[in-house]
Amino acid sequence: MPHIVIECSANVRERTDLSALVASVHAAALGTGVFPEGGIRTRVAERTDYLVADGDPANAFVHVALRIGRGRDLATRQRAASAIFDAVCERLRPASDVSPLAISLELTEIDPDLSFKSNNIHEYVERRKAAHA
């Protein structure tokens, strides 16, 4: 964990490099020290059918859904969410300086009784690190 979904209106692509946004968010999550490298998954979900505020086509949104496993205290969750939100805002600052853009982030904890996983990525990450050492 975490699963990070950057949901955005399609017009955001015209204003920023979405691949760079994904990379910035991913790096920020890793930089918190809260999440294991092999568990971070970051992706974009562009929305083509949307209305924002008064419906003006210039309006845009970016919402980051940060879903994490349970067990971290409130201060740790706030620190991680804040670091990721700051990275999003910094990456989007050039766009928000010149166009209407709503930016939000919500952190939710995943119910462990209803979450099923199969993940061997941790092993591969460690092997690649060892091979480069």
Protein Blocks (a to p, Z undefined) as FASTA:
>chain_A
ZZddddddfklmmmpcfklmmmmmmmmmmmnomacfklpccdddddfbdcehjlpakbcc
ddddddddehiafklmmmmmmmmmmmmmmmmmmmmmmoccddddddddddfklcccddfk
lmmmmmmmmmmZZ
